């Protein structure tokens, strides 16, 4: 099967969906390929910082997105050994965007999809994975994609790789990857949010451990505990009780 479009975007994450929407709004034919069957899955991060709000306002999308389910985080607080080091409102950091936004990524992506579908040049294929690039005359002329056990030759004037950390487009295109190494890992877990808990982003520093706590939409708290790099397999081997003991040591979260 062959298919032709102006722009083919591999990956229906926030970058791919926003780009596809904006191009379709300009009257450009766009095909977005997403190898998952839908948007409903776990994501690595769902907190949208003030710069996201600023960007969405610049392109005229924020008022639309704000209508969908979300939670606003209004304040940042830092503590050391149980004592408050700082407390900063997001309105002091970015008055034009005085909050961080917790919007579940399935909600965000579905909202962008619904908006993009209003433009006739936009199309999204779920369950379609870009596997290779089509090269002609020294340039990329599209991708070879697989969808429902079918191989499809997608011809495009422009091909965009927005397919994440393990990007097929990046690999097939020969782009060099630059890693930024960190000497720690973060173990994340979610617990129910107390009724009196306010919408504040907190970090805790101590000689025992460092941790992060932030409200999660709709009624949970997401906690992240910093551990030495490559230590997580040891916790898996010891079992969940060993990690509970780590949480019980030193200043409480």
Secondary structure, DSSP 8 states (H G I E B T S, - for coil): -EEEEEEEEE--SHHHHHHHHHHHHTT--EEEEESSSSS-S--S--EE-HHHHHHHHHTT-HHHHTTSS-EEE-EEEEEETTEEEEEEEHHHH-GGG-SEEE--HHHHHHHHHHHHTTSTTEEEEETEEEEEEEEETTEEEEEEEEETTEEEEEEEEEEEE---TT-HHHHHHT--------SEEEEEEEEE--TT--SEEEEEE-SS--EEEEEETTTEEEEEEEEETT-HHHHHHH-HHHHHHHHHSSS--
